[in-house]
Amino acid sequence: MPAPIVFFDIAGPDAGALRRFYADVFDWPSDQGPTFAPGNAANLDAAIRQDPADKVIYIGVPDVTATLDAVIAAGGQIDVPRFETPGVVVLGLFFDPAGNRMGLVEMDGDSPVIP
């Protein structure tokens, strides 16, 4: 049986500011202590690719464009605006206030939107 991803952390110089950012943008209950459960990850997929060294956590949202607007309003920055990979997925990339690069996947309920 493949080993599952069971935990992730997001680091920066101001943990309180990062907790507020992820609570404001994604409604993650990160004010309840150092660990929290962000949501259902039962259908978590992964990729290994040949590119410059990087790691990106992708967060499922109903509207990538609206979420990128919320990222900016909460102090983050857009890395790559909403784009479509035909037949695969709708994506966007951003930096949180600490500079962590993260991704968004547009979802329709529990399934990714496939353009």
N, C-alpha and C positions, 0 to 999 in steps of 0.2 A: 504494500500500500504506500503511495507517495506521502511524504511528510508534508503536512499543511503549514501554511503561514499562520501563526497564532498570535502574533503581537507585532506592533510597530511603535516607534517613538519618533517624535518631531522635536528637534532641539533648537535653541536659540538663546541669546544672552538675557532675554526677559521672558521667563516662562509664563508669568501672569498675562503679559500682552498676547502671547501665542494662544493661551487658553481662551482669552476673550475673542480673539480673531476667529478661531475655529468654532466657538459657541455662536458668535454672531452670524457667520457666513453659512455654517453647516448644521447648526443646532446640536453640536456634540456636547454632551453633559460633562465637560472637562473641569467644571468647578467643584466636583465632588471628591477631589483628592488627586493623587499623582497618576492613577490609572482610571480608565473608563472604557466603555464599549461604544464605539461610534455608530454601530448599526449592524444590519445583517450582512455577513460576508460569506454566506453559504456558497455562492457561485463565483468565488474569487478566481480569476484566471491570471496567468503570469506569462512573461516573455523574457527570453535571453536574446540579446541582439549584439551585433558587432557595430559599435559606435564608440565615441569617447566615453570614458568611465562616467557613469551617472546612475542614479536610482530615482525612480519616480513612483509615488503612490498615486493611483488614480481613484478619484472619488466619484461615485455615481450621483448625478443630479438630473432633475427633469428638464432643465434648460441651461445649456452651457453659457450662452450669451448673458442671460440674467445673472447667473452665478458669478461670471467674470465682473459684471458691474458691481455686485456685492463685495467681491474681493477688493476692488479699488476703493469702494466706500469704507471698508474696514481697515485700510492701510496696506494692502498688498499691491502687487504690480502684475500686469499681464505679460507673459512671456510669448505665447503664441495665441492669437485670437481663435475663436471657434473655426474649425475646419472639418471637412468630411473626408474620410477614406472610403470611397465607394465600395459597397458590398461588405464593409467591415464595421465601421463605427464612426461616431461624431465625437470630436475631441476638442480640448482647449488646454493650455498650460499656463500656470501662474507661479509667482513667487510670493510666499507668505511674508509678513513683516520682518522676519529674521533672515530672509533670503533663501529659504528652502524651496526648491523647485517641486511643484506638485502638478498633477493632471486632473482633468475632469472628463468624464464619459457621460454623454447624454443618454438618459434612461427613460423607458416607457414602462413604468412599474418595475418589475424585477428583470427586465430584459433591456439590453442596449439597443438604442435606435440604430438601425442599419440603413444607410442612405442608398 
